[in-house]
């Protein structure tokens, strides 16, 4: 029998809400917490359609550049 590891990326491993909102607010000062929460109602990708921004390569995305050190501190060298 094979053993598998299942990752559930909804905040179970790391509570990402606070730092995600803080980074998003720094990048978009007009963003309110209500609007941020609305993005997560239903499918997250449908929420992004509310914005007229273009898709960004994650390696160039300022959000991921800010979030990566936070995740690394939570997971060590795994991330």
LUMLUMDREN-2810 file (N, C-alpha, C; in Angstrom, 1 decimal):
<atoms>
<atom><aa>X</aa><ch>A</ch><at>N</at><xx>0.8</xx><yy>-1.2</yy><zz>0.0</zz></atom>
<atom><aa>X</aa><ch>A</ch><at>CA</at><xx>0.0</xx><yy>0.0</yy><zz>0.0</zz></atom>
<atom><aa>X</aa><ch>A</ch><at>C</at><xx>0.9</xx><yy>1.2</yy><zz>0.0</zz></atom>
<atom><aa>X</aa><ch>A</ch><at>N</at><xx>0.5</xx><yy>2.2</yy><zz>-0.8</zz></atom>
<atom><aa>X</aa><ch>A</ch><at>CA</at><xx>1.3</xx><yy>3.5</yy><zz>-0.9</zz></atom>
<atom><aa>X</aa><ch>A</ch><at>C</at><xx>0.7</xx><yy>4.4</yy><zz>0.1</zz></atom>
<atom><aa>X</aa><ch>A</ch><at>N</at><xx>1.7</xx><yy>5.2</yy><zz>0.7</zz></atom>
<atom><aa>X</aa><ch>A</ch><at>CA</at><xx>1.2</xx><yy>6.2</yy><zz>1.6</zz></atom>
<atom><aa>X</aa><ch>A</ch><at>C</at><xx>1.3</xx><yy>7.5</yy><zz>0.9</zz></atom>
<atom><aa>X</aa><ch>A</ch><at>N</at><xx>0.4</xx><yy>8.4</yy><zz>1.1</zz></atom>
<atom><aa>X</aa><ch>A</ch><at>CA</at><xx>0.3</xx><yy>9.7</yy><zz>0.5</zz></atom>
<atom><aa>X</aa><ch>A</ch><at>C</at><xx>0.2</xx><yy>10.8</yy><zz>1.5</zz></atom>
<atom><aa>X</aa><ch>A</ch><at>N</at><xx>0.6</xx><yy>12.0</yy><zz>1.1</zz></atom>
<atom><aa>X</aa><ch>A</ch><at>CA</at><xx>0.4</xx><yy>13.2</yy><zz>2.0</zz></atom>
<atom><aa>X</aa><ch>A</ch><at>C</at><xx>-0.5</xx><yy>14.1</yy><zz>1.2</zz></atom>
<atom><aa>X</aa><ch>A</ch><at>N</at><xx>-1.5</xx><yy>14.5</yy><zz>1.9</zz></atom>
<atom><aa>X</aa><ch>A</ch><at>CA</at><xx>-2.5</xx><yy>15.4</yy><zz>1.3</zz></atom>
<atom><aa>X</aa><ch>A</ch><at>C</at><xx>-2.4</xx><yy>16.8</yy><zz>2.0</zz></atom>
<atom><aa>X</aa><ch>A</ch><at>N</at><xx>-2.2</xx><yy>17.8</yy><zz>1.2</zz></atom>
<atom><aa>X</aa><ch>A</ch><at>CA</at><xx>-2.2</xx><yy>19.2</yy><zz>1.7</zz></atom>
<atom><aa>X</aa><ch>A</ch><at>C</at><xx>-3.5</xx><yy>19.9</yy><zz>1.4</zz></atom>
<atom><aa>X</aa><ch>A</ch><at>N</at><xx>-4.0</xx><yy>20.5</yy><zz>2.4</zz></atom>
<atom><aa>X</aa><ch>A</ch><at>CA</at><xx>-5.3</xx><yy>21.2</yy><zz>2.3</zz></atom>
<atom><aa>X</aa><ch>A</ch><at>C</at><xx>-5.0</xx><yy>22.7</yy><zz>2.5</zz></atom>
<atom><aa>X</aa><ch>A</ch><at>N</at><xx>-4.9</xx><yy>23.5</yy><zz>1.4</zz></atom>
<atom><aa>X</aa><ch>A</ch><at>CA</at><xx>-4.5</xx><yy>24.9</yy><zz>1.5</zz></atom>
<atom><aa>X</aa><ch>A</ch><at>C</at><xx>-5.6</xx><yy>25.8</yy><zz>1.7</zz></atom>
<atom><aa>X</aa><ch>A</ch><at>N</at><xx>-6.3</xx><yy>25.7</yy><zz>2.9</zz></atom>
<atom><aa>X</aa><ch>A</ch><at>CA</at><xx>-7.4</xx><yy>26.6</yy><zz>3.2</zz></atom>
<atom><aa>X</aa><ch>A</ch><at>C</at><xx>-7.1</xx><yy>27.2</yy><zz>4.6</zz></atom>
<atom><aa>X</aa><ch>A</ch><at>N</at><xx>-5.9</xx><yy>27.2</yy><zz>5.0</zz></atom>
<atom><aa>X</aa><ch>A</ch><at>CA</at><xx>-5.6</xx><yy>27.8</yy><zz>6.3</zz></atom>
<atom><aa>X</aa><ch>A</ch><at>C</at><xx>-5.4</xx><yy>26.8</yy><zz>7.4</zz></atom>
<atom><aa>X</aa><ch>A</ch><at>N</at><xx>-5.5</xx><yy>25.5</yy><zz>7.1</zz></atom>
<atom><aa>X</aa><ch>A</ch><at>CA</at><xx>-5.3</xx><yy>24.5</yy><zz>8.2</zz></atom>
<atom><aa>X</aa><ch>A</ch><at>C</at><xx>-3.9</xx><yy>24.5</yy><zz>8.6</zz></atom>
<atom><aa>X</aa><ch>A</ch><at>N</at><xx>-2.9</xx><yy>24.5</yy><zz>7.6</zz></atom>
<atom><aa>X</aa><ch>A</ch><at>CA</at><xx>-1.5</xx><yy>24.4</yy><zz>8.0</zz></atom>
<atom><aa>X</aa><ch>A</ch><at>C</at><xx>-1.0</xx><yy>25.7</yy><zz>8.5</zz></atom>
<atom><aa>X</aa><ch>A</ch><at>N</at><xx>-1.4</xx><yy>26.8</yy><zz>7.8</zz></atom>
<atom><aa>X</aa><ch>A</ch><at>CA</at><xx>-0.9</xx><yy>28.1</yy><zz>8.2</zz></atom>
<atom><aa>X</aa><ch>A</ch><at>C</at><xx>-2.1</xx><yy>29.0</yy><zz>8.1</zz></atom>
<atom><aa>X</aa><ch>A</ch><at>N</at><xx>-2.4</xx><yy>29.8</yy><zz>9.1</zz></atom>
<atom><aa>X</aa><ch>A</ch><at>CA</at><xx>-3.5</xx><yy>30.7</yy><zz>9.0</zz></atom>
<atom><aa>X</aa><ch>A</ch><at>C</at><xx>-3.1</xx><yy>31.9</yy><zz>8.2</zz></atom>
<atom><aa>X</aa><ch>A</ch><at>N</at><xx>-3.4</xx><yy>32.0</yy><zz>6.9</zz></atom>
<atom><aa>X</aa><ch>A</ch><at>CA</at><xx>-2.9</xx><yy>32.9</yy><zz>6.0</zz></atom>
<atom><aa>X</aa><ch>A</ch><at>C</at><xx>-3.7</xx><yy>34.2</yy><zz>5.9</zz></atom>
<atom><aa>X</aa><ch>A</ch><at>N</at><xx>-4.9</xx><yy>34.2</yy><zz>6.5</zz></atom>
<atom><aa>X</aa><ch>A</ch><at>CA</at><xx>-5.8</xx><yy>35.4</yy><zz>6.3</zz></atom>
<atom><aa>X</aa><ch>A</ch><at>C</at><xx>-5.2</xx><yy>36.7</yy><zz>6.7</zz></atom>
<atom><aa>X</aa><ch>A</ch><at>N</at><xx>-4.6</xx><yy>36.8</yy><zz>7.9</zz></atom>
<atom><aa>X</aa><ch>A</ch><at>CA</at><xx>-4.1</xx><yy>38.1</yy><zz>8.4</zz></atom>
<atom><aa>X</aa><ch>A</ch><at>C</at><xx>-3.0</xx><yy>38.6</yy><zz>7.6</zz></atom>
<atom><aa>X</aa><ch>A</ch><at>N</at><xx>-2.0</xx><yy>37.8</yy><zz>7.3</zz></atom>
<atom><aa>X</aa><ch>A</ch><at>CA</at><xx>-0.9</xx><yy>38.3</yy><zz>6.5</zz></atom>
<atom><aa>X</aa><ch>A</ch><at>C</at><xx>-1.3</xx><yy>38.5</yy><zz>5.0</zz></atom>
<atom><aa>X</aa><ch>A</ch><at>N</at><xx>-2.2</xx><yy>37.8</yy><zz>4.5</zz></atom>
<atom><aa>X</aa><ch>A</ch><at>CA</at><xx>-2.7</xx><yy>38.0</yy><zz>3.1</zz></atom>
<atom><aa>X</aa><ch>A</ch><at>C</at><xx>-3.4</xx><yy>39.3</yy><zz>3.0</zz></atom>
<atom><aa>X</aa><ch>A</ch><at>N</at><xx>-4.3</xx><yy>39.6</yy><zz>4.0</zz></atom>
<atom><aa>X</aa><ch>A</ch><at>CA</at><xx>-5.0</xx><yy>40.9</yy><zz>4.0</zz></atom>
<atom><aa>X</aa><ch>A</ch><at>C</at><xx>-4.0</xx><yy>42.0</yy><zz>4.2</zz></atom>
<atom><aa>X</aa><ch>A</ch><at>N</at><xx>-3.1</xx><yy>41.9</yy><zz>5.1</zz></atom>
<atom><aa>X</aa><ch>A</ch><at>CA</at><xx>-2.1</xx><yy>43.0</yy><zz>5.3</zz></atom>
<atom><aa>X</aa><ch>A</ch><at>C</at><xx>-1.3</xx><yy>43.3</yy><zz>4.1</zz></atom>
<atom><aa>X</aa><ch>A</ch><at>N</at><xx>-0.8</xx><yy>42.3</yy><zz>3.4</zz></atom>
<atom><aa>X</aa><ch>A</ch><at>CA</at><xx>0.0</xx><yy>42.5</yy><zz>2.2</zz></atom>
<atom><aa>X</aa><ch>A</ch><at>C</at><xx>-0.9</xx><yy>43.1</yy><zz>1.1</zz></atom>
<atom><aa>X</aa><ch>A</ch><at>N</at><xx>-2.1</xx><yy>42.5</yy><zz>0.9</zz></atom>
<atom><aa>X</aa><ch>A</ch><at>CA</at><xx>-3.1</xx><yy>43.0</yy><zz>-0.1</zz></atom>
<atom><aa>X</aa><ch>A</ch><at>C</at><xx>-3.4</xx><yy>44.5</yy><zz>0.2</zz></atom>
<atom><aa>X</aa><ch>A</ch><at>N</at><xx>-3.6</xx><yy>44.9</yy><zz>1.4</zz></atom>
<atom><aa>X</aa><ch>A</ch><at>CA</at><xx>-3.9</xx><yy>46.2</yy><zz>1.8</zz></atom>
<atom><aa>X</aa><ch>A</ch><at>C</at><xx>-2.8</xx><yy>47.2</yy><zz>1.5</zz></atom>
<atom><aa>X</aa><ch>A</ch><at>N</at><xx>-1.5</xx><yy>46.7</yy><zz>1.7</zz></atom>
<atom><aa>X</aa><ch>A</ch><at>CA</at><xx>-0.4</xx><yy>47.5</yy><zz>1.4</zz></atom>
<atom><aa>X</aa><ch>A</ch><at>C</at><xx>-0.3</xx><yy>47.8</yy><zz>-0.1</zz></atom>
<atom><aa>X</aa><ch>A</ch><at>N</at><xx>-0.6</xx><yy>46.7</yy><zz>-0.9</zz></atom>
<atom><aa>X</aa><ch>A</ch><at>CA</at><xx>-0.6</xx><yy>46.8</yy><zz>-2.4</zz></atom>
<atom><aa>X</aa><ch>A</ch><at>C</at><xx>-1.7</xx><yy>47.6</yy><zz>-3.0</zz></atom>
<atom><aa>X</aa><ch>A</ch><at>N</at><xx>-2.9</xx><yy>47.5</yy><zz>-2.3</zz></atom>
<atom><aa>X</aa><ch>A</ch><at>CA</at><xx>-4.1</xx><yy>48.2</yy><zz>-2.7</zz></atom>
<atom><aa>X</aa><ch>A</ch><at>C</at><xx>-4.7</xx><yy>48.9</yy><zz>-1.5</zz></atom>
<atom><aa>X</aa><ch>A</ch><at>N</at><xx>-4.3</xx><yy>50.1</yy><zz>-1.3</zz></atom>
<atom><aa>X</aa><ch>A</ch><at>CA</at><xx>-4.7</xx><yy>50.9</yy><zz>0.0</zz></atom>
<atom><aa>X</aa><ch>A</ch><at>C</at><xx>-6.2</xx><yy>51.0</yy><zz>0.1</zz></atom>
<atom><aa>X</aa><ch>A</ch><at>N</at><xx>-6.9</xx><yy>51.1</yy><zz>-1.0</zz></atom>
<atom><aa>X</aa><ch>A</ch><at>CA</at><xx>-8.4</xx><yy>51.2</yy><zz>-0.9</zz></atom>
<atom><aa>X</aa><ch>A</ch><at>C</at><xx>-9.1</xx><yy>50.0</yy><zz>-0.6</zz></atom>
<atom><aa>X</aa><ch>A</ch><at>N</at><xx>-8.4</xx><yy>48.8</yy><zz>-0.6</zz></atom>
<atom><aa>X</aa><ch>A</ch><at>CA</at><xx>-9.0</xx><yy>47.6</yy><zz>-0.2</zz></atom>
<atom><aa>X</aa><ch>A</ch><at>C</at><xx>-9.6</xx><yy>47.6</yy><zz>1.2</zz></atom>
<atom><aa>X</aa><ch>A</ch><at>N</at><xx>-10.8</xx><yy>47.2</yy><zz>1.3</zz></atom>
<atom><aa>X</aa><ch>A</ch><at>CA</at><xx>-11.4</xx><yy>47.1</yy><zz>2.7</zz></atom>
<atom><aa>X</aa><ch>A</ch><at>C</at><xx>-11.4</xx><yy>45.6</yy><zz>3.1</zz></atom>
<atom><aa>X</aa><ch>A</ch><at>N</at><xx>-11.5</xx><yy>45.3</yy><zz>4.4</zz></atom>
<atom><aa>X</aa><ch>A</ch><at>CA</at><xx>-11.6</xx><yy>43.9</yy><zz>4.8</zz></atom>
<atom><aa>X</aa><ch>A</ch><at>C</at><xx>-12.9</xx><yy>43.3</yy><zz>4.3</zz></atom>
<atom><aa>X</aa><ch>A</ch><at>N</at><xx>-14.0</xx><yy>44.0</yy><zz>4.1</zz></atom>
<atom><aa>X</aa><ch>A</ch><at>CA</at><xx>-15.2</xx><yy>43.4</yy><zz>3.6</zz></atom>
<atom><aa>X</aa><ch>A</ch><at>C</at><xx>-15.0</xx><yy>43.0</yy><zz>2.1</zz></atom>
<atom><aa>X</aa><ch>A</ch><at>N</at><xx>-14.4</xx><yy>43.8</yy><zz>1.3</zz></atom>
<atom><aa>X</aa><ch>A</ch><at>CA</at><xx>-14.1</xx><yy>43.5</yy><zz>-0.1</zz></atom>
<atom><aa>X</aa><ch>A</ch><at>C</at><xx>-13.2</xx><yy>42.3</yy><zz>-0.1</zz></atom>
<atom><aa>X</aa><ch>A</ch><at>N</at><xx>-12.1</xx><yy>42.3</yy><zz>0.7</zz></atom>
<atom><aa>X</aa><ch>A</ch><at>CA</at><xx>-11.2</xx><yy>41.1</yy><zz>0.7</zz></atom>
<atom><aa>X</aa><ch>A</ch><at>C</at><xx>-11.9</xx><yy>39.8</yy><zz>1.1</zz></atom>
<atom><aa>X</aa><ch>A</ch><at>N</at><xx>-12.8</xx><yy>39.9</yy><zz>2.1</zz></atom>
<atom><aa>X</aa><ch>A</ch><at>CA</at><xx>-13.5</xx><yy>38.7</yy><zz>2.4</zz></atom>
<atom><aa>X</aa><ch>A</ch><at>C</at><xx>-14.4</xx><yy>38.2</yy><zz>1.3</zz></atom>
<atom><aa>X</aa><ch>A</ch><at>N</at><xx>-15.0</xx><yy>39.1</yy><zz>0.6</zz></atom>
<atom><aa>X</aa><ch>A</ch><at>CA</at><xx>-15.9</xx><yy>38.8</yy><zz>-0.5</zz></atom>
<atom><aa>X</aa><ch>A</ch><at>C</at><xx>-15.2</xx><yy>38.0</yy><zz>-1.6</zz></atom>
<atom><aa>X</aa><ch>A</ch><at>N</at><xx>-13.9</xx><yy>38.2</yy><zz>-1.8</zz></atom>
<atom><aa>X</aa><ch>A</ch><at>CA</at><xx>-13.2</xx><yy>37.5</yy><zz>-2.8</zz></atom>
<atom><aa>X</aa><ch>A</ch><at>C</at><xx>-13.2</xx><yy>36.0</yy><zz>-2.5</zz></atom>
<atom><aa>X</aa><ch>A</ch><at>N</at><xx>-13.4</xx><yy>35.6</yy><zz>-1.3</zz></atom>
<atom><aa>X</aa><ch>A</ch><at>CA</at><xx>-13.3</xx><yy>34.2</yy><zz>-0.9</zz></atom>
<atom><aa>X</aa><ch>A</ch><at>C</at><xx>-14.7</xx><yy>33.5</yy><zz>-0.8</zz></atom>
<atom><aa>X</aa><ch>A</ch><at>N</at><xx>-15.7</xx><yy>34.3</yy><zz>-1.2</zz></atom>
<atom><aa>X</aa><ch>A</ch><at>CA</at><xx>-17.0</xx><yy>33.7</yy><zz>-1.3</zz></atom>
<atom><aa>X</aa><ch>A</ch><at>C</at><xx>-17.2</xx><yy>33.0</yy><zz>-2.6</zz></atom>
<atom><aa>X</aa><ch>A</ch><at>N</at><xx>-17.5</xx><yy>31.7</yy><zz>-2.6</zz></atom>
<atom><aa>X</aa><ch>A</ch><at>CA</at><xx>-17.5</xx><yy>30.9</yy><zz>-3.8</zz></atom>
<atom><aa>X</aa><ch>A</ch><at>C</at><xx>-16.1</xx><yy>30.6</yy><zz>-4.3</zz></atom>
<atom><aa>X</aa><ch>A</ch><at>N</at><xx>-16.0</xx><yy>30.6</yy><zz>-5.6</zz></atom>
<atom><aa>X</aa><ch>A</ch><at>CA</at><xx>-14.7</xx><yy>30.3</yy><zz>-6.2</zz></atom>
<atom><aa>X</aa><ch>A</ch><at>C</at><xx>-13.8</xx><yy>31.5</yy><zz>-6.2</zz></atom>
<atom><aa>X</aa><ch>A</ch><at>N</at><xx>-12.6</xx><yy>31.4</yy><zz>-5.6</zz></atom>
<atom><aa>X</aa><ch>A</ch><at>CA</at><xx>-11.7</xx><yy>32.6</yy><zz>-5.5</zz></atom>
<atom><aa>X</aa><ch>A</ch><at>C</at><xx>-11.4</xx><yy>33.2</yy><zz>-6.9</zz></atom>
<atom><aa>X</aa><ch>A</ch><at>N</at><xx>-11.3</xx><yy>32.4</yy><zz>-7.9</zz></atom>
<atom><aa>X</aa><ch>A</ch><at>CA</at><xx>-11.0</xx><yy>33.0</yy><zz>-9.2</zz></atom>
<atom><aa>X</aa><ch>A</ch><at>C</at><xx>-12.2</xx><yy>33.8</yy><zz>-9.8</zz></atom>
<atom><aa>X</aa><ch>A</ch><at>N</at><xx>-13.4</xx><yy>33.5</yy><zz>-9.4</zz></atom>
<atom><aa>X</aa><ch>A</ch><at>CA</at><xx>-14.5</xx><yy>34.3</yy><zz>-9.8</zz></atom>
<atom><aa>X</aa><ch>A</ch><at>C</at><xx>-14.4</xx><yy>35.7</yy><zz>-9.2</zz></atom>
<atom><aa>X</aa><ch>A</ch><at>N</at><xx>-13.9</xx><yy>35.7</yy><zz>-7.9</zz></atom>
<atom><aa>X</aa><ch>A</ch><at>CA</at><xx>-13.8</xx><yy>37.0</yy><zz>-7.2</zz></atom>
<atom><aa>X</aa><ch>A</ch><at>C</at><xx>-12.8</xx><yy>37.9</yy><zz>-7.9</zz></atom>
<atom><aa>X</aa><ch>A</ch><at>N</at><xx>-11.7</xx><yy>37.3</yy><zz>-8.5</zz></atom>
<atom><aa>X</aa><ch>A</ch><at>CA</at><xx>-10.7</xx><yy>38.1</yy><zz>-9.2</zz></atom>
<atom><aa>X</aa><ch>A</ch><at>C</at><xx>-11.3</xx><yy>38.8</yy><zz>-10.4</zz></atom>
<atom><aa>X</aa><ch>A</ch><at>N</at><xx>-12.4</xx><yy>38.3</yy><zz>-11.0</zz></atom>
<atom><aa>X</aa><ch>A</ch><at>CA</at><xx>-13.0</xx><yy>38.9</yy><zz>-12.1</zz></atom>
<atom><aa>X</aa><ch>A</ch><at>C</at><xx>-13.6</xx><yy>40.3</yy><zz>-11.8</zz></atom>
<atom><aa>X</aa><ch>A</ch><at>N</at><xx>-13.7</xx><yy>40.6</yy><zz>-10.5</zz></atom>
<atom><aa>X</aa><ch>A</ch><at>CA</at><xx>-14.3</xx><yy>41.9</yy><zz>-10.1</zz></atom>
<atom><aa>X</aa><ch>A</ch><at>C</at><xx>-13.2</xx><yy>43.0</yy><zz>-10.4</zz></atom>
<atom><aa>X</aa><ch>A</ch><at>N</at><xx>-12.0</xx><yy>42.6</yy><zz>-10.5</zz></atom>
<atom><aa>X</aa><ch>A</ch><at>CA</at><xx>-10.9</xx><yy>43.5</yy><zz>-10.7</zz></atom>
<atom><aa>X</aa><ch>A</ch><at>C</at><xx>-10.5</xx><yy>43.5</yy><zz>-12.2</zz></atom>
<atom><aa>X</aa><ch>A</ch><at>N</at><xx>-10.0</xx><yy>44.6</yy><zz>-12.7</zz></atom>
<atom><aa>X</aa><ch>A</ch><at>CA</at><xx>-9.6</xx><yy>44.7</yy><zz>-14.1</zz></atom>
<atom><aa>X</aa><ch>A</ch><at>C</at><xx>-8.1</xx><yy>44.5</yy><zz>-14.3</zz></atom>
<atom><aa>X</aa><ch>A</ch><at>N</at><xx>-7.4</xx><yy>44.0</yy><zz>-13.3</zz></atom>
<atom><aa>X</aa><ch>A</ch><at>CA</at><xx>-6.0</xx><yy>43.8</yy><zz>-13.4</zz></atom>
<atom><aa>X</aa><ch>A</ch><at>C</at><xx>-5.7</xx><yy>42.6</yy><zz>-14.3</zz></atom>
<atom><aa>X</aa><ch>A</ch><at>N</at><xx>-4.4</xx><yy>42.7</yy><zz>-14.8</zz></atom>
<atom><aa>X</aa><ch>A</ch><at>CA</at><xx>-4.0</xx><yy>41.6</yy><zz>-15.7</zz></atom>
<atom><aa>X</aa><ch>A</ch><at>C</at><xx>-3.4</xx><yy>40.5</yy><zz>-14.9</zz></atom>
<atom><aa>X</aa><ch>A</ch><at>N</at><xx>-3.3</xx><yy>39.3</yy><zz>-15.5</zz></atom>
<atom><aa>X</aa><ch>A</ch><at>CA</at><xx>-2.7</xx><yy>38.2</yy><zz>-14.8</zz></atom>
<atom><aa>X</aa><ch>A</ch><at>C</at><xx>-1.2</xx><yy>38.5</yy><zz>-14.6</zz></atom>
<atom><aa>X</aa><ch>A</ch><at>N</at><xx>-0.6</xx><yy>38.1</yy><zz>-13.5</zz></atom>
<atom><aa>X</aa><ch>A</ch><at>CA</at><xx>0.8</xx><yy>38.3</yy><zz>-13.2</zz></atom>
<atom><aa>X</aa><ch>A</ch><at>C</at><xx>1.4</xx><yy>37.0</yy><zz>-13.0</zz></atom>
<atom><aa>X</aa><ch>A</ch><at>N</at><xx>2.6</xx><yy>36.9</yy><zz>-13.5</zz></atom>
<atom><aa>X</aa><ch>A</ch><at>CA</at><xx>3.5</xx><yy>35.7</yy><zz>-13.3</zz></atom>
<atom><aa>X</aa><ch>A</ch><at>C</at><xx>3.8</xx><yy>35.7</yy><zz>-11.8</zz></atom>
<atom><aa>X</aa><ch>A</ch><at>N</at><xx>3.5</xx><yy>34.6</yy><zz>-11.0</zz></atom>
<atom><aa>X</aa><ch>A</ch><at>CA</at><xx>3.8</xx><yy>34.6</yy><zz>-9.6</zz></atom>
<atom><aa>X</aa><ch>A</ch><at>C</at><xx>5.2</xx><yy>35.0</yy><zz>-9.2</zz></atom>
<atom><aa>X</aa><ch>A</ch><at>N</at><xx>6.2</xx><yy>34.7</yy><zz>-10.1</zz></atom>
<atom><aa>X</aa><ch>A</ch><at>CA</at><xx>7.6</xx><yy>35.1</yy><zz>-9.8</zz></atom>
<atom><aa>X</aa><ch>A</ch><at>C</at><xx>7.8</xx><yy>36.6</yy><zz>-9.8</zz></atom>
<atom><aa>X</aa><ch>A</ch><at>N</at><xx>6.9</xx><yy>37.3</yy><zz>-10.5</zz></atom>
<atom><aa>X</aa><ch>A</ch><at>CA</at><xx>6.9</xx><yy>38.8</yy><zz>-10.6</zz></atom>
<atom><aa>X</aa><ch>A</ch><at>C</at><xx>5.9</xx><yy>39.4</yy><zz>-9.7</zz></atom>
<atom><aa>X</aa><ch>A</ch><at>N</at><xx>5.0</xx><yy>38.7</yy><zz>-9.1</zz></atom>
<atom><aa>X</aa><ch>A</ch><at>CA</at><xx>3.9</xx><yy>39.2</yy><zz>-8.3</zz></atom>
<atom><aa>X</aa><ch>A</ch><at>C</at><xx>4.4</xx><yy>39.8</yy><zz>-7.0</zz></atom>
<atom><aa>X</aa><ch>A</ch><at>N</at><xx>4.1</xx><yy>41.0</yy><zz>-6.7</zz></atom>
<atom><aa>X</aa><ch>A</ch><at>CA</at><xx>4.6</xx><yy>41.6</yy><zz>-5.4</zz></atom>
<atom><aa>X</aa><ch>A</ch><at>C</at><xx>3.9</xx><yy>41.0</yy><zz>-4.2</zz></atom>
<atom><aa>X</aa><ch>A</ch><at>N</at><xx>2.7</xx><yy>40.4</yy><zz>-4.4</zz></atom>
<atom><aa>X</aa><ch>A</ch><at>CA</at><xx>2.1</xx><yy>39.7</yy><zz>-3.2</zz></atom>
<atom><aa>X</aa><ch>A</ch><at>C</at><xx>2.9</xx><yy>38.5</yy><zz>-2.8</zz></atom>
<atom><aa>X</aa><ch>A</ch><at>N</at><xx>3.3</xx><yy>37.7</yy><zz>-3.8</zz></atom>
<atom><aa>X</aa><ch>A</ch><at>CA</at><xx>4.1</xx><yy>36.5</yy><zz>-3.5</zz></atom>
<atom><aa>X</aa><ch>A</ch><at>C</at><xx>5.5</xx><yy>36.8</yy><zz>-3.1</zz></atom>
<atom><aa>X</aa><ch>A</ch><at>N</at><xx>6.0</xx><yy>37.9</yy><zz>-3.5</zz></atom>
<atom><aa>X</aa><ch>A</ch><at>CA</at><xx>7.3</xx><yy>38.3</yy><zz>-3.0</zz></atom>
<atom><aa>X</aa><ch>A</ch><at>C</at><xx>7.3</xx><yy>38.7</yy><zz>-1.6</zz></atom>
<atom><aa>X</aa><ch>A</ch><at>N</at><xx>6.2</xx><yy>39.3</yy><zz>-1.1</zz></atom>
<atom><aa>X</aa><ch>A</ch><at>CA</at><xx>6.0</xx><yy>39.7</yy><zz>0.3</zz></atom>
<atom><aa>X</aa><ch>A</ch><at>C</at><xx>5.6</xx><yy>38.4</yy><zz>1.1</zz></atom>
<atom><aa>X</aa><ch>A</ch><at>N</at><xx>4.8</xx><yy>37.5</yy><zz>0.5</zz></atom>
<atom><aa>X</aa><ch>A</ch><at>CA</at><xx>4.3</xx><yy>36.4</yy><zz>1.3</zz></atom>
<atom><aa>X</aa><ch>A</ch><at>C</at><xx>5.3</xx><yy>35.3</yy><zz>1.5</zz></atom>
<atom><aa>X</aa><ch>A</ch><at>N</at><xx>6.2</xx><yy>35.1</yy><zz>0.5</zz></atom>
<atom><aa>X</aa><ch>A</ch><at>CA</at><xx>7.2</xx><yy>34.0</yy><zz>0.5</zz></atom>
<atom><aa>X</aa><ch>A</ch><at>C</at><xx>8.0</xx><yy>34.0</yy><zz>1.8</zz></atom>
<atom><aa>X</aa><ch>A</ch><at>N</at><xx>8.6</xx><yy>35.1</yy><zz>2.3</zz></atom>
<atom><aa>X</aa><ch>A</ch><at>CA</at><xx>9.3</xx><yy>35.0</yy><zz>3.5</zz></atom>
<atom><aa>X</aa><ch>A</ch><at>C</at><xx>8.5</xx><yy>34.6</yy><zz>4.7</zz></atom>
<atom><aa>X</aa><ch>A</ch><at>N</at><xx>7.2</xx><yy>35.0</yy><zz>4.7</zz></atom>
<atom><aa>X</aa><ch>A</ch><at>CA</at><xx>6.3</xx><yy>34.7</yy><zz>5.8</zz></atom>
<atom><aa>X</aa><ch>A</ch><at>C</at><xx>6.1</xx><yy>33.2</yy><zz>5.8</zz></atom>
<atom><aa>X</aa><ch>A</ch><at>N</at><xx>5.8</xx><yy>32.6</yy><zz>4.6</zz></atom>
<atom><aa>X</aa><ch>A</ch><at>CA</at><xx>5.6</xx><yy>31.2</yy><zz>4.5</zz></atom>
<atom><aa>X</aa><ch>A</ch><at>C</at><xx>6.9</xx><yy>30.4</yy><zz>4.9</zz></atom>
<atom><aa>X</aa><ch>A</ch><at>N</at><xx>8.0</xx><yy>30.9</yy><zz>4.4</zz></atom>
<atom><aa>X</aa><ch>A</ch><at>CA</at><xx>9.3</xx><yy>30.2</yy><zz>4.7</zz></atom>
<atom><aa>X</aa><ch>A</ch><at>C</at><xx>9.5</xx><yy>30.2</yy><zz>6.3</zz></atom>
<atom><aa>X</aa><ch>A</ch><at>N</at><xx>9.2</xx><yy>31.2</yy><zz>6.9</zz></atom>
<atom><aa>X</aa><ch>A</ch><at>CA</at><xx>9.3</xx><yy>31.2</yy><zz>8.4</zz></atom>
<atom><aa>X</aa><ch>A</ch><at>C</at><xx>8.4</xx><yy>30.2</yy><zz>9.1</zz></atom>
<atom><aa>X</aa><ch>A</ch><at>N</at><xx>7.2</xx><yy>30.0</yy><zz>8.4</zz></atom>
<atom><aa>X</aa><ch>A</ch><at>CA</at><xx>6.3</xx><yy>29.0</yy><zz>9.0</zz></atom>
<atom><aa>X</aa><ch>A</ch><at>C</at><xx>6.7</xx><yy>27.6</yy><zz>8.7</zz></atom>
<atom><aa>X</aa><ch>A</ch><at>N</at><xx>7.2</xx><yy>27.4</yy><zz>7.5</zz></atom>
<atom><aa>X</aa><ch>A</ch><at>CA</at><xx>7.5</xx><yy>26.0</yy><zz>7.1</zz></atom>
<atom><aa>X</aa><ch>A</ch><at>C</at><xx>9.0</xx><yy>25.7</yy><zz>7.0</zz></atom>
<atom><aa>X</aa><ch>A</ch><at>N</at><xx>9.9</xx><yy>26.6</yy><zz>7.3</zz></atom>
<atom><aa>X</aa><ch>A</ch><at>CA</at><xx>11.3</xx><yy>26.4</yy><zz>7.2</zz></atom>
<atom><aa>X</aa><ch>A</ch><at>C</at><xx>11.7</xx><yy>26.3</yy><zz>5.7</zz></atom>
<atom><aa>X</aa><ch>A</ch><at>N</at><xx>12.6</xx><yy>25.4</yy><zz>5.4</zz></atom>
<atom><aa>X</aa><ch>A</ch><at>CA</at><xx>13.1</xx><yy>25.3</yy><zz>4.0</zz></atom>
<atom><aa>X</aa><ch>A</ch><at>C</at><xx>12.2</xx><yy>24.5</yy><zz>3.0</zz></atom>
<atom><aa>X</aa><ch>A</ch><at>N</at><xx>11.1</xx><yy>24.1</yy><zz>3.5</zz></atom>
<atom><aa>X</aa><ch>A</ch><at>CA</at><xx>10.2</xx><yy>23.4</yy><zz>2.6</zz></atom>
<atom><aa>X</aa><ch>A</ch><at>C</at><xx>9.7</xx><yy>24.2</yy><zz>1.5</zz></atom>
<atom><aa>X</aa><ch>A</ch><at>N</at><xx>9.3</xx><yy>25.5</yy><zz>1.8</zz></atom>
<atom><aa>X</aa><ch>A</ch><at>CA</at><xx>8.8</xx><yy>26.4</yy><zz>0.8</zz></atom>
<atom><aa>X</aa><ch>A</ch><at>C</at><xx>9.9</xx><yy>27.1</yy><zz>0.1</zz></atom>
</atoms>
